[in-house]
Amino acid sequence: MKIQIARLQKNFPHDADCILVTSEINQRYLTGFPFTDGYVLVSRDKAWLLTDFRYTEAAKRHEDESLSVIEFSSRKELLGAILAENGFKTVGFEELSLTVGGLEKLKADYPGITFAPTHGIIENQRTKKTPDEVENIIEAQRIAEKSLERLLGLITPDMTEKEVALELEYGMKKLGAEGPAFETIAVSGTASSMPHGVPRNVKLEKGFLTMDFGALCNGYCSDMTRTVVIGRADAEMKKIYSTVLQAQLAAEKVIKEGATGKECDSVARNLINSAGYEGRFGHSLGHGVGMFIHEEPRLSQSWDSPLEKGHIITNEPGIYITGKYGVRIEDMIYIGQDGPVNLTKAPKELIELF
Ligand SMILES: [Mn+2]
C-alpha cells in the first residue's frame, strides 16, 4: 500500500477523473520509484506507473495492490487505452511543472479529453510530512552533520573554497547519501557577503567561511548552514555572529503550529534591524524542505498562512555586508505532533580556525 497515493485518493479533486502525474519528483513521491521517463496516473481507486523497458524490471518491485506497473512501447497508445477502458474524460494535469508544449501535445494526442489543472494538489500534500518522510530527512541531516565534523577535522588553511565544498559532498556520499541535496556553497572572506555565492578556486580567505549544504537520502533533502571564522574574529565580527544567532534563537521560539510565516520572519528581522543591520538581511527567514530543497511553506513577509503539523521548514537568518563579509546560520525545524522539534544538532558557538 502506497501511503502517498492513498492520501491523494482521499483528497481527490472533484473535477477530475484521474490525475496525470508528470513531475519526476511527484512520481517518485507517490510510487517510491525514481525514474525519468513515463507517467504515473492516479484515479479515485487505482494507480498506474507507465514506463518503458529500461525501467520495467526495477519498477515492478514497487508494484502492489495500490499500483500497477505497465510497460509501453508507445506511451501515447497505452495512456489512450487506459483512459478509454476506464471511461476517464477529464484528466488533471500538473500545471506547476508540465510545460506549455507538453500540455499542447496532450491536447493534440487526446482530442476527446478535457485537461484541467490540479492546482498543486500533490505539492500541497507534500508540505505535510508523514513519519517515514521525517525519518528520511533526519537521516539526511545526520549525514550532513557528520560530513561537517569530518571536514572540520581535515580542513587546512591551504584549501580552496572548491575543495571545502568537494570534501563536504564527498563526506556525505561516503556516509551513505545519494548525493548532495543541492550545489554546496562554501564561500570565504569577501565572498561570504553573497548568500548564494559559488565556491571559487581560491585559497580560503581570512574572515568568515559560510558553508550551506545538505544531503539527499531516499529522495529527501536536508539543509543546513554553518559559518566559521578563518583566523580570529574581531569585535564587529563577533557582534554580527551573535546577532544572527540571537535572531535565529528568537525565531525558533515562535516557529510553531499556528504562527504565520510573516510573524516568524518578523521576529528575526526586527532583532537584526534593531541591532543596527537594517537592510542587511536581504532574504526571507526560511522555506519548506522535502523532496525539493526549496518548497512551501515559506517563512517570509509575504506568507500569511499558518504553519501546520507535519511541516518542515528552515530557520536561516543572515547578515551580509557587501564587499566585506556575511554570516548565516541555518537549522531545520519540524512541526511535530507534540510541538516543534529542531532537527539540526550541529553546535553553533563561534568556531575560529587556524
Ligand atoms: Mn536553506
Boltz pocket constraint, residues with backbone or C-beta under 6 A from the ligand:
constraints:
  - pocket:
      binder: B
      contacts: [[A, 223], [A, 224], [A, 293], [A, 314], [A, 316], [A, 330]]
      max_distance: 6.0
